[in-house]
Amino acid sequence: MEKENIQYDLLHPTYQTIYDLVGEEGLMKFYHEFRGTQVSSPMKLYDNKKLGKYLGTLNGKSANAKKLSQDYGFSQRWIRKAISKGTDNK
């Protein structure tokens, strides 16, 4: 990709934030890929279906719901439920 002259002070605040997070090259990749597109990001980093499937493979007795809840950003109740669904199917 060709190097572009970015004038940071003239950038839209959204693009300034992206620039601050990923730098000039990352900003330009993002801009060329998504410009004009309205982008929204989920509140959760992890996909609940994929995570539920993964948690279902854990041994229910050795899984620490509190730690998993903090690691993945889901409630302890949801984590325990996902683990128990997996242990029920074994």
DSSP file (Angstrom, degrees, kcal/mol; ACC not computed):
  #  RESIDUE AA STRUCTURE BP1 BP2  ACC     N-H-->O    O-->H-N    N-H-->O    O-->H-N    TCO  KAPPA ALPHA  PHI   PSI    X-CA   Y-CA   Z-CA
    1    1 A M              0   0    0      0, 0.0     2,-0.2     0, 0.0    28,-0.0   0.000 360.0 360.0 360.0 138.4    0.0    0.0    0.0
    2    2 A E        -     0   0    0      1,-0.1     2,-0.2     0, 0.0     0, 0.0  -0.461 360.0-110.4 -70.9 137.1    1.3    3.4   -0.9
    3    3 A K        -     0   0    0     -2,-0.2     2,-0.3     1,-0.0    -1,-0.1  -0.500  36.8-157.3 -68.3 130.4    2.3    5.6    2.0
    4    4 A E        -     0   0    0     -2,-0.2     2,-0.9    -3,-0.0    24,-0.1  -0.826  20.4-116.5-111.8 151.3   -0.2    8.5    2.4
    5    5 A N        -     0   0    0     -2,-0.3     2,-0.5     2,-0.0    -2,-0.0  -0.763  35.0-162.8 -86.7 105.7    0.4   11.8    4.1
    6    6 A I        -     0   0    0     -2,-0.9     2,-0.9     1,-0.0     3,-0.1  -0.779  13.3-156.7 -94.1 129.0   -2.0   11.9    7.1
    7    7 A Q    >>  -     0   0    0     -2,-0.5     3,-1.9     1,-0.2     4,-0.6  -0.832  11.1-166.9-102.8  93.2   -2.9   15.2    8.7
    8    8 A Y  G >4 S+     0   0    0     -2,-0.9     3,-1.6     1,-0.3    -1,-0.2   0.845  80.9  57.3 -50.4 -46.2   -3.9   13.9   12.1
    9    9 A D  G 34 S+     0   0    0      1,-0.3    -1,-0.3    -3,-0.1     7,-0.0   0.706 107.1  50.1 -63.2 -20.1   -5.5   17.2   13.3
   10   10 A L  G <4 S+     0   0    0     -3,-1.9    -1,-0.3     2,-0.1    -2,-0.2   0.505  87.2 111.1 -96.2  -5.9   -7.8   17.2   10.3
   11   11 A L  S << S-     0   0    0     -3,-1.6     5,-0.0    -4,-0.6    -3,-0.0  -0.324  80.1-100.4 -68.5 150.2   -9.1   13.6   10.8
   12   12 A H     >  -     0   0    0      1,-0.1     4,-2.3     4,-0.0     3,-0.4  -0.429  39.3-111.6 -60.4 143.8  -12.6   12.8   11.8
   13   13 A P  H  > S+     0   0    0      0, 0.0     4,-2.1     0, 0.0     5,-0.2   0.839 118.2  55.0 -52.6 -36.3  -12.6   12.0   15.6
   14   14 A T  H  > S+     0   0    0      1,-0.2     4,-2.1     2,-0.2     5,-0.2   0.933 110.2  45.0 -62.6 -45.2  -13.5    8.4   14.9
   15   15 A Y  H  > S+     0   0    0     -3,-0.4     4,-2.6     1,-0.2    -1,-0.2   0.823 108.8  57.1 -70.0 -30.3  -10.5    8.0   12.5
   16   16 A Q  H  X S+     0   0    0     -4,-2.3     4,-2.5     2,-0.2    -1,-0.2   0.923 107.7  48.3 -62.9 -42.5   -8.3    9.8   15.1
   17   17 A T  H  X S+     0   0    0     -4,-2.1     4,-1.8     2,-0.2    -2,-0.2   0.923 112.2  47.6 -63.9 -44.6   -9.2    7.2   17.7
   18   18 A I  H  X S+     0   0    0     -4,-2.1     4,-2.8     1,-0.2     5,-0.4   0.912 111.2  51.9 -63.1 -41.5   -8.5    4.4   15.2
   19   19 A Y  H  X S+     0   0    0     -4,-2.6     4,-2.4     1,-0.2    -2,-0.2   0.920 108.7  51.0 -58.4 -45.0   -5.2    6.0   14.3
   20   20 A D  H  < S+     0   0    0     -4,-2.5    -1,-0.2     1,-0.2    -2,-0.2   0.850 115.7  42.6 -62.1 -34.5   -4.3    6.2   18.0
   21   21 A L  H  < S+     0   0    0     -4,-1.8    -2,-0.2    -5,-0.2    -1,-0.2   0.891 133.0  13.4 -80.2 -41.4   -5.1    2.5   18.5
   22   22 A V  H  X S-     0   0    0     -4,-2.8     4,-0.7     1,-0.2    -3,-0.2   0.456  99.6-122.5-121.8  -2.5   -3.5    1.0   15.4
   23   23 A G  H  X  -     0   0    0     -4,-2.4     4,-2.3    -5,-0.4    -1,-0.2  -0.149  44.2 -56.9  84.4 177.4   -1.3    3.6   13.9
   24   24 A E  H  > S+     0   0    0      2,-0.2     4,-2.4     1,-0.2     5,-0.2   0.915 132.6  48.1 -64.9 -46.7   -1.2    5.1   10.4
   25   25 A E  H  > S+     0   0    0      1,-0.2     4,-2.1     2,-0.2    -1,-0.2   0.921 113.6  47.6 -63.1 -43.6   -0.9    1.9    8.4
   26   26 A G  H  X S+     0   0    0     -4,-0.7     4,-2.5     1,-0.2    -1,-0.2   0.894 110.7  52.7 -63.2 -40.1   -3.7    0.2   10.3
   27   27 A L  H  X S+     0   0    0     -4,-2.3     4,-3.2     1,-0.2    -2,-0.2   0.932 109.4  48.3 -60.3 -46.3   -5.9    3.2    9.9
   28   28 A M  H  X S+     0   0    0     -4,-2.4     4,-2.5     2,-0.2     5,-0.2   0.874 110.9  50.3 -66.8 -36.6   -5.4    3.3    6.1
   29   29 A K  H  X S+     0   0    0     -4,-2.1     4,-1.9     2,-0.2    -1,-0.2   0.942 114.1  45.7 -61.8 -46.9   -6.1   -0.5    5.8
   30   30 A F  H  X S+     0   0    0     -4,-2.5     4,-2.8     1,-0.2     5,-0.3   0.929 113.2  50.0 -60.8 -46.8   -9.3    0.0    7.9
   31   31 A Y  H  X S+     0   0    0     -4,-3.2     4,-2.3     1,-0.2    -2,-0.2   0.924 112.2  45.6 -60.3 -47.9  -10.3    3.1    5.9
   32   32 A H  H  < S+     0   0    0     -4,-2.5    -1,-0.2     1,-0.2    -2,-0.2   0.827 117.8  44.7 -68.5 -30.0   -9.8    1.4    2.5
   33   33 A E  H  < S+     0   0    0     -4,-1.9    -2,-0.2    -5,-0.2    -1,-0.2   0.881 130.1  18.7 -78.5 -39.3  -11.6   -1.7    3.6
   34   34 A F  H >< S+     0   0    0     -4,-2.8     3,-2.7    -5,-0.2    -2,-0.2   0.413  78.4 140.1-118.7   1.1  -14.6   -0.1    5.3
   35   35 A R  T 3< S+     0   0    0     -4,-2.3     3,-0.1     1,-0.3    -4,-0.0  -0.180  80.7  14.0 -54.6 136.4  -14.9    3.6    4.2
   36   36 A G  T 3  S+     0   0    0      1,-0.3     2,-0.4     0, 0.0    -1,-0.3   0.347 103.6 113.3  81.4  -6.8  -18.6    4.5    3.7
   37   37 A T    <   -     0   0    0     -3,-2.7     2,-0.7     2,-0.0    -1,-0.3  -0.816  69.4-128.3 -99.2 134.6  -19.7    1.4    5.6
   38   38 A Q        -     0   0    0     -2,-0.4     2,-0.5    -3,-0.1    -3,-0.0  -0.734  31.4-165.4 -81.3 120.3  -21.5    1.8    8.9
   39   39 A V        +     0   0    0     -2,-0.7     2,-0.4    -5,-0.0    -5,-0.0  -0.910  12.3 178.9-112.1 128.5  -19.6   -0.5   11.3
   40   40 A S        -     0   0    0     -2,-0.5    -2,-0.0     0, 0.0     0, 0.0  -0.978  14.9-148.4-124.7 144.9  -20.9   -1.6   14.6
   41   41 A S        -     0   0    0     -2,-0.4     4,-0.1     1,-0.0    -2,-0.0  -0.889  22.0-109.1-114.8 143.5  -19.1   -4.0   16.9
   42   42 A P        -     0   0    0      0, 0.0    -1,-0.0     0, 0.0     0, 0.0  -0.261  20.8-125.8 -64.8 153.4  -20.6   -6.4   19.3
   43   43 A M  S    S+     0   0    0      2,-0.0     2,-0.4     0, 0.0    -2,-0.0   0.825  95.8  65.4 -67.1 -31.6  -20.4   -5.7   23.1
   44   44 A K        -     0   0    0      1,-0.1    29,-0.1     2,-0.1     4,-0.1  -0.760  68.9-153.9 -97.0 138.1  -18.9   -9.2   23.6
   45   45 A L  S    S+     0   0    0     -2,-0.4     2,-0.3    27,-0.2    -1,-0.1   0.848  80.8  60.3 -73.8 -35.3  -15.5  -10.1   22.2
   46   46 A Y  S    S-     0   0    0     26,-0.4     2,-0.4     1,-0.0    -2,-0.1  -0.739  89.3-115.0-101.7 143.5  -16.3  -13.8   22.0
   47   47 A D     >  -     0   0    0     -2,-0.3     4,-2.7     1,-0.1     5,-0.2  -0.599  21.4-142.7 -73.4 126.2  -19.1  -15.4   20.1
   48   48 A N  H  > S+     0   0    0     -2,-0.4     4,-2.5     1,-0.2     5,-0.2   0.846  97.2  49.9 -65.2 -34.4  -21.6  -17.0   22.5
   49   49 A K  H  > S+     0   0    0      2,-0.2     4,-2.0     1,-0.2    -1,-0.2   0.933 114.8  43.0 -69.6 -44.9  -22.3  -20.1   20.4
   50   50 A K  H  > S+     0   0    0      2,-0.2     4,-2.3     1,-0.2    -2,-0.2   0.909 116.7  47.7 -66.2 -41.5  -18.6  -20.9   19.8
   51   51 A L  H  X S+     0   0    0     -4,-2.7     4,-3.3     2,-0.2     5,-0.2   0.915 110.1  52.4 -65.6 -42.6  -17.8  -20.2   23.5
   52   52 A G  H  X S+     0   0    0     -4,-2.5     4,-1.8    -5,-0.2    -1,-0.2   0.903 110.0  48.7 -59.2 -41.5  -20.7  -22.3   24.7
   53   53 A K  H  X S+     0   0    0     -4,-2.0     4,-0.5     2,-0.2    -1,-0.2   0.917 113.3  47.3 -64.0 -44.0  -19.5  -25.2   22.5
   54   54 A Y  H >< S+     0   0    0     -4,-2.3     3,-1.6     1,-0.2     4,-0.4   0.939 111.4  49.6 -62.5 -47.4  -15.9  -24.8   23.9
   55   55 A L  H >< S+     0   0    0     -4,-3.3     3,-1.4     1,-0.3    -1,-0.2   0.830 101.6  64.5 -63.2 -30.9  -17.1  -24.6   27.5
   56   56 A G  H 3< S+     0   0    0     -4,-1.8    -1,-0.3     1,-0.3    -2,-0.2   0.715  97.0  57.1 -64.0 -19.8  -19.2  -27.7   27.0
   57   57 A T  T << S+     0   0    0     -3,-1.6    -1,-0.3    -4,-0.5    -2,-0.2   0.593  88.8  97.4 -86.5 -10.7  -16.0  -29.6   26.4
   58   58 A L  S <  S-     0   0    0     -3,-1.4     2,-0.6    -4,-0.4     5,-0.0  -0.440  86.9-106.5 -77.9 151.4  -14.6  -28.6   29.8
   59   59 A N    >>  -     0   0    0      1,-0.2     4,-1.2    -2,-0.1     3,-1.0  -0.692  28.1-141.7 -75.1 118.5  -14.8  -30.9   32.8
   60   60 A G  T 34 S+     0   0    0     -2,-0.6    -1,-0.2     1,-0.3     3,-0.1   0.792  96.0  53.5 -54.8 -34.5  -17.5  -29.3   35.0
   61   61 A K  T 34 S+     0   0    0      1,-0.2    -1,-0.3     3,-0.1    -2,-0.0   0.814 112.6  42.2 -74.6 -29.4  -15.8  -30.0   38.2
   62   62 A S  T <4 S+     0   0    0     -3,-1.0     2,-0.3     2,-0.1    -1,-0.2   0.582  91.7 101.2 -94.5  -8.8  -12.4  -28.4   37.3
   63   63 A A     <  -     0   0    0     -4,-1.2     2,-0.8    -3,-0.1     3,-0.1  -0.601  63.2-146.8 -80.7 133.7  -13.9  -25.3   35.6
   64   64 A N     >  -     0   0    0     -2,-0.3     4,-2.8     1,-0.2     5,-0.3  -0.855   9.3-167.2-100.7 100.8  -13.8  -22.1   37.6
   65   65 A A  H  > S+     0   0    0     -2,-0.8     4,-2.4     1,-0.2    -1,-0.2   0.852  85.5  53.6 -59.5 -37.6  -17.0  -20.2   36.6
   66   66 A K  H  > S+     0   0    0      2,-0.2     4,-1.9     1,-0.2    -1,-0.2   0.944 112.8  42.5 -64.3 -46.8  -15.8  -17.0   38.2
   67   67 A K  H  > S+     0   0    0      2,-0.2     4,-2.6     1,-0.2    -2,-0.2   0.925 115.5  49.1 -65.1 -45.2  -12.5  -17.0   36.4
   68   68 A L  H  X S+     0   0    0     -4,-2.8     4,-2.5     1,-0.2     6,-0.3   0.877 108.9  54.6 -62.1 -37.1  -14.1  -18.0   33.1
   69   69 A S  H  X>S+     0   0    0     -4,-2.4     4,-1.8    -5,-0.3     5,-0.6   0.913 111.5  43.7 -62.1 -43.7  -16.7  -15.2   33.6
   70   70 A Q  H  <5S+     0   0    0     -4,-1.9    -2,-0.2     2,-0.2    -1,-0.2   0.886 114.9  49.8 -68.4 -39.6  -13.9  -12.6   34.0
   71   71 A D  H  <5S+     0   0    0     -4,-2.6    -2,-0.2     1,-0.2    -1,-0.2   0.886 123.6  27.8 -67.0 -39.9  -11.9  -14.0   31.1
   72   72 A Y  H  <5S-     0   0    0     -4,-2.5   -26,-0.4    -5,-0.2   -27,-0.2   0.545 100.5-121.2-106.5  -9.6  -14.7  -14.2   28.6
   73   73 A G  T  <5S+     0   0    0     -4,-1.8     2,-0.3     1,-0.3    -3,-0.2   0.744  70.4 120.4  78.3  22.7  -17.1  -11.4   29.7
   74   74 A F  S   <S-     0   0    0     -5,-0.6    -1,-0.3    -6,-0.3    -2,-0.2  -0.821  70.1 -91.2-114.7 159.1  -20.1  -13.5   30.3
   75   75 A S     >  -     0   0    0     -2,-0.3     4,-2.3     1,-0.1     5,-0.1  -0.262  29.2-120.2 -67.6 155.0  -22.0  -14.0   33.5
   76   76 A Q  H  > S+     0   0    0      1,-0.2     4,-2.9     2,-0.2     5,-0.2   0.877 115.4  55.8 -60.5 -37.6  -21.1  -16.9   35.9
   77   77 A R  H  > S+     0   0    0      2,-0.2     4,-2.3     1,-0.2    -1,-0.2   0.930 108.2  46.4 -61.4 -45.7  -24.6  -18.2   35.5
   78   78 A W  H  > S+     0   0    0      2,-0.2     4,-2.4     1,-0.2    -2,-0.2   0.908 112.8  50.8 -63.5 -41.5  -24.3  -18.4   31.7
   79   79 A I  H  X S+     0   0    0     -4,-2.3     4,-2.4     2,-0.2    -2,-0.2   0.938 111.0  47.5 -61.3 -48.9  -20.8  -20.0   32.0
   80   80 A R  H  X S+     0   0    0     -4,-2.9     4,-2.6     1,-0.2    -1,-0.2   0.897 111.9  51.1 -61.1 -40.1  -22.2  -22.7   34.4
   81   81 A K  H  X S+     0   0    0     -4,-2.3     4,-2.2    -5,-0.2    -1,-0.2   0.917 110.1  48.7 -63.4 -44.4  -25.1  -23.4   32.1
   82   82 A A  H  X S+     0   0    0     -4,-2.4     4,-1.5     2,-0.2    -2,-0.2   0.895 112.8  48.3 -63.6 -40.9  -22.9  -23.8   29.1
   83   83 A I  H  X S+     0   0    0     -4,-2.4     4,-2.1     1,-0.2    -2,-0.2   0.927 111.4  49.7 -65.2 -44.4  -20.6  -26.2   31.0
   84   84 A S  H  X S+     0   0    0     -4,-2.6     4,-2.1     1,-0.2    -2,-0.2   0.856 105.6  56.7 -67.0 -33.9  -23.5  -28.2   32.3
   85   85 A K  H  X S+     0   0    0     -4,-2.2     4,-1.1     1,-0.2    -1,-0.2   0.902 109.6  47.0 -60.2 -39.5  -25.0  -28.5   28.8
   86   86 A G  H  < S+     0   0    0     -4,-1.5     4,-0.3     1,-0.2    -2,-0.2   0.886 111.9  48.1 -70.6 -38.7  -21.7  -30.1   27.6
   87   87 A T  H >< S+     0   0    0     -4,-2.1     3,-0.8     1,-0.2    -1,-0.2   0.799 107.1  57.8 -73.9 -26.4  -21.4  -32.5   30.6
   88   88 A D  H 3< S+     0   0    0     -4,-2.1    -1,-0.2     1,-0.2    -2,-0.2   0.823 104.1  53.1 -67.6 -31.4  -25.1  -33.5   30.0
   89   89 A N  T 3<        0   0    0     -4,-1.1    -1,-0.2     1,-0.2    -2,-0.2   0.474 360.0 360.0 -84.9  -1.9  -24.2  -34.6   26.5
   90   90 A K    <         0   0    0     -3,-0.8    -1,-0.2    -4,-0.3    -2,-0.1   0.457 360.0 360.0 -90.9 360.0  -21.3  -36.8   27.5
